[in-house]
Amino acid sequence: MADFKYLKDINSPADLRKLPVEALPAVCEELRADIIEECSHNPGHLASSLGTVELTVALHYVFATPEDRLVWDVGHQAYGHKILTGRRDRFHTNRKFKGLRPFPSPEESEYDTFAAGHASNSISAALGMAVAARRKGEKRKIVAVIGDGAMSGGLAYEGLNNVSETPNGLLIVLNDNNQSIDRSVGGMKQYLLHLHTSSTYNRLRWRAARQLYKWGWLNDNRRHAVLRFNNAVKSLLANQQNIFEGMNIRYFGPTDGHNVVELVDTLRKIKDMKGPKLLHIHTTKGKGLEAAEKAPTIYHAPGKFDADTGERITDTQAGQPPKYQDVFGETLLELAKTNPKIVGVTPAMASGCSMNTLMAAMPERAFDVGIAEGHAMTFAAGMAKEGLIPFCNIYSAFAQRAYDNIIHDSALLGHHVVLCLDRAGLVGEDGATHHGAFDLAALRCVPNLTIASPYDEHELRRLMFTAAQDGCGTFVIRYPRGRGRLSEWRCPLTPIRVGTGRQLRDGTDVAVVTLGPIGNIAADAIDELCAASAQPSVAHYDLRFLKPLDETLLHEIGRKFRRVVTIEDGCRMGGMGSAVLEWLEDHGYHPTVRRIGLPDSFVEHGTVPELYRLVGLDKESIKRNIFELFYQQA
């Protein structure tokens, strides 16, 4: 750990506030250097946190945290926040098993006021905190920090709408790093910033408001008319308008988000103003690391890199199987070349899900709609209504936000949308907010859906080809993060009959039923178990489809076996194992069924192998479960 002049003595924001304001630029330099050094060998979300260093320092300097509340949105902006709030000595454990959590969490620190794994929730949560403080007579300040594309989420605008109508003193800081809102131009913006934050301006504004109140102009609906008139005058002077003042939220900015002294001055001037306020700052994603500034998307989460040069350190990938996302991207392009009806949709994860492959080759047929998962699904359904075949790719955990849209706008109407759920199952270091744990249980109860998961890369390609055929309706394909197993992953694109599974191994004592790539680990476990002993004799079935179930295959299992083990990389409660158990019971079969899946609790962060061992999805745990079930029943 580097021996910094200031940072070494900052164990809490209270220590930061002891420093003179003139020392803050140096503190920012040290904080940025610390983030770069730590993330260079312990990978994480780099560029976003580099862009918020000055803002982080200014907020903790001006506001009395943790009594005052900071709500981060999204959480990958908050590494500097973690370091300044007593976690610098543990920051090297960030995202590691049993180490610091990947995103702010109230369970980790009193400075982390709300969950911040997904985007666009800060304004709603902060407004709730502000209203609660007001009702309890508390004087604490509430600040929502929203940025890095989160303003494109619909929830942010729902929150803004409520902010404009609910009495509160909320401050919203909009961190604009060119991910969501265009830069404004012209010299008037800086003049207006100084005007709106000056004590003289606000004293005159307050006197005018008191007089208008005496006249009765602020006692009823005319209050909004006065505010709109005030905003109209400002818009006329600035030759620009913005949505925030149109919603009667006082707007300040835009200003330089990397001038920490000016940020402190501005925050001090506006923090005690009555009513909702929004401070718009401009920042550079990746600030302080040239490579990250030039390629902020790549350096959003770059993996290991050289802290001095920024050069990424990549492991050799020669001969390794591709990532599932890359198989998806290449296969989608292959399908699109032969079928002009196919289009692609993603909510701001073009590179993460490899939709950028189609975007590069056919930009007119691929759409990045921003962080707006519900819109992505309904947008896709609208295209499907008019005869296109959208492949809508959403990370499994993020698709939770589109649940109503999946049901109401696609499944209900039978629209032909192919919903590809990337990052299904345990995703590793991003932790509980990002694990794709719930999609199987959540979706299998929805009518008009087909739900499938591929055993390997060949099966993914064939399922995508199948889902593109006319008449398929809403077709869900889930697959995991990371690499598959097949170096030779290309195969002929042939259809799979919907609702059919397959037997991978014959046996007589125990039937193991799996869904998706977790079946590969199960196959390895079965091979080792059966190679070591003649008993038990284990059969292995790849279910392929959760909906519709392969009833012929399940009849065979029900007639032949007294012991059944189901294995899935999804929540055990209500998932594939529950579906198999329900079907067997409904059809008069009563084997002993042991269901293996994710527990009824949120799984922490760590590498996928570490988490598989934790929840019992690793090879040794699967062998033990099969062995125990056989001998208990015997």
TATA-V509819 format. One record per residue. SS is DSSP state (hx for helix, st for strand, lp for the rest). PHI is phi as a letter, one per 40 degrees, with the letter a starting at -180 (none if undefined). Layout:
# TATA-V509819
SS/PHI  SS/PHI
This chain:
# TATA-V509819
lp/none  lp/c  lp/c  lp/c  lp/c  lp/b  hx/c  hx/c  hx/b  lp/c  lp/b  lp/a  hx/c  hx/c  hx/c  hx/c  lp/c  lp/c  lp/c  lp/c  hx/c  hx/c  hx/c  hx/c  hx/d  hx/c  hx/d  hx/c  hx/c  hx/c  hx/c  hx/c  hx/c  hx/c  hx/c  hx/c  hx/c  hx/c  hx/c  hx/c  hx/b  lp/b  lp/d  lp/a  lp/c  lp/c  hx/c  hx/c  hx/c  hx/c  hx/c  lp/b  hx/d  hx/c  hx/c  hx/c  hx/c  hx/c  hx/c  hx/c  hx/c  hx/c  lp/c  lp/c  lp/c  lp/c  lp/d  lp/c  st/b  st/b  st/b  st/c  st/a  lp/c  hx/c  hx/c  hx/c  lp/b  hx/c  hx/c  hx/d  hx/c  hx/c  hx/c  hx/b  hx/g  hx/b  hx/c  hx/c  hx/b  hx/c  hx/c  hx/c  lp/d  lp/g  lp/c  lp/d  lp/g  lp/c  lp/d  lp/c  lp/c  lp/b  lp/d  lp/a  lp/d  lp/c  lp/c  lp/a  lp/c  lp/c  lp/c  lp/c  lp/a  lp/c  lp/a  lp/c  lp/c  lp/b  lp/g  lp/c  hx/c  hx/c  hx/c  hx/c  hx/c  hx/c  hx/d  hx/c  hx/c  hx/c  hx/c  hx/c  hx/c  hx/c  lp/c  lp/g  lp/c  lp/c  lp/c  lp/c  st/b  st/b  st/b  st/b  st/b  st/a  lp/f  lp/g  hx/c  hx/c  hx/c  lp/c  hx/c  hx/c  hx/c  hx/c  hx/c  hx/c  hx/d  hx/c  hx/c  hx/d  lp/c  lp/b  lp/b  lp/d  lp/a  lp/b  lp/c  st/b  st/b  st/b  st/c  st/c  st/c  lp/b  lp/g  lp/c  lp/a  lp/b  lp/c  lp/c  lp/c  lp/b  lp/h  lp/c  hx/c  hx/c  hx/c  hx/c  hx/c  hx/d  hx/c  hx/c  hx/c  hx/c  lp/c  hx/c  hx/c  hx/d  hx/c  hx/c  hx/c  hx/c  hx/c  hx/c  hx/c  hx/c  hx/c  hx/c  hx/c  hx/c  hx/c  lp/c  lp/g  lp/c  lp/b  lp/c  lp/a  lp/c  hx/c  hx/d  hx/c  hx/c  hx/c  hx/c  hx/c  hx/c  hx/d  hx/c  hx/c  hx/c  hx/c  hx/c  hx/c  hx/c  hx/c  lp/f  lp/a  lp/b  lp/a  hx/c  hx/c  hx/c  hx/c  lp/b  lp/g  lp/b  st/c  st/b  st/b  st/h  st/c  st/b  st/c  lp/c  lp/b  lp/b  hx/c  hx/c  hx/c  hx/c  hx/d  hx/c  hx/c  hx/c  hx/c  hx/c  hx/b  lp/c  lp/c  lp/c  lp/c  lp/g  lp/c  st/b  st/b  st/b  st/b  st/b  st/b  lp/b  lp/b  lp/c  lp/g  lp/d  lp/g  lp/b  hx/d  hx/c  hx/c  hx/c  hx/c  lp/b  lp/c  lp/c  hx/c  hx/c  hx/d  lp/a  lp/c  lp/g  lp/c  st/a  lp/c  lp/c  lp/c  lp/c  lp/g  lp/c  st/c  lp/b  lp/b  lp/c  lp/c  lp/b  lp/c  lp/g  lp/c  lp/c  lp/c  st/c  hx/d  hx/c  hx/c  hx/c  hx/d  hx/c  hx/c  hx/c  hx/c  hx/c  hx/c  hx/c  hx/c  hx/c  hx/b  lp/b  lp/c  lp/c  st/c  st/b  st/b  st/b  st/a  lp/c  lp/g  lp/b  lp/c  lp/c  lp/c  lp/b  lp/g  lp/c  hx/c  hx/c  hx/c  hx/c  hx/c  hx/c  lp/b  hx/d  hx/c  hx/b  st/b  st/b  st/b  lp/c  lp/g  lp/c  lp/a  hx/c  hx/c  hx/c  hx/d  hx/c  hx/c  hx/d  hx/c  hx/c  hx/c  hx/c  hx/c  hx/d  lp/b  lp/h  lp/c  st/b  st/c  st/c  st/c  st/b  st/b  st/d  hx/d  hx/c  hx/c  hx/c  hx/d  hx/c  hx/b  hx/d  hx/c  hx/c  hx/c  hx/c  hx/c  hx/b  hx/b  hx/c  lp/d  lp/c  lp/g  lp/c  lp/c  st/b  st/c  st/c  st/c  st/c  st/c  lp/f  lp/c  st/g  lp/c  lp/b  lp/h  lp/c  lp/c  lp/g  lp/d  lp/c  lp/b  lp/c  st/c  lp/c  lp/b  hx/c  hx/c  hx/c  hx/c  hx/c  lp/c  lp/c  lp/c  lp/c  lp/g  st/b  st/b  st/b  st/b  st/a  lp/c  lp/c  lp/a  hx/c  hx/c  hx/c  hx/c  hx/c  hx/c  hx/c  hx/c  hx/c  hx/c  hx/c  lp/c  lp/c  lp/d  lp/g  lp/c  lp/g  st/c  st/b  st/b  st/b  st/b  lp/a  lp/c  lp/c  lp/g  st/c  lp/c  lp/b  lp/b  lp/c  lp/c  lp/c  lp/c  lp/a  lp/c  lp/c  lp/b  lp/c  lp/b  lp/c  lp/d  lp/g  lp/b  lp/b  st/a  st/c  st/c  st/a  lp/c  lp/a  lp/b  lp/b  st/b  st/b  st/b  st/b  st/b  lp/b  lp/g  lp/c  hx/d  hx/c  hx/c  hx/c  hx/c  hx/c  hx/c  hx/c  hx/c  hx/d  hx/c  hx/c  hx/c  hx/c  hx/c  lp/a  lp/c  lp/b  lp/c  lp/c  st/b  st/c  st/b  st/b  st/c  lp/c  lp/g  st/b  st/c  st/a  lp/c  lp/c  lp/c  hx/c  hx/c  hx/c  hx/c  hx/c  hx/c  hx/c  hx/c  hx/c  hx/c  lp/b  lp/c  st/b  st/b  st/b  st/b  st/b  st/a  st/c  st/a  st/c  lp/c  lp/c  lp/g  lp/c  hx/c  hx/c  hx/c  hx/c  hx/c  hx/c  hx/c  hx/c  hx/c  hx/c  hx/c  lp/b  lp/g  lp/b  lp/b  lp/c  st/c  st/b  st/b  st/c  st/b  st/a  st/c  lp/c  lp/c  lp/a  lp/c  lp/c  lp/c  lp/c  lp/i  lp/c  hx/c  hx/d  hx/c  hx/c  hx/c  hx/c  hx/c  hx/b  lp/g  lp/b  lp/c  hx/c  hx/c  hx/c  hx/c  hx/d  hx/c  hx/c  hx/c  hx/c  hx/c  hx/c  hx/c  hx/c  hx/c  hx/c  lp/c
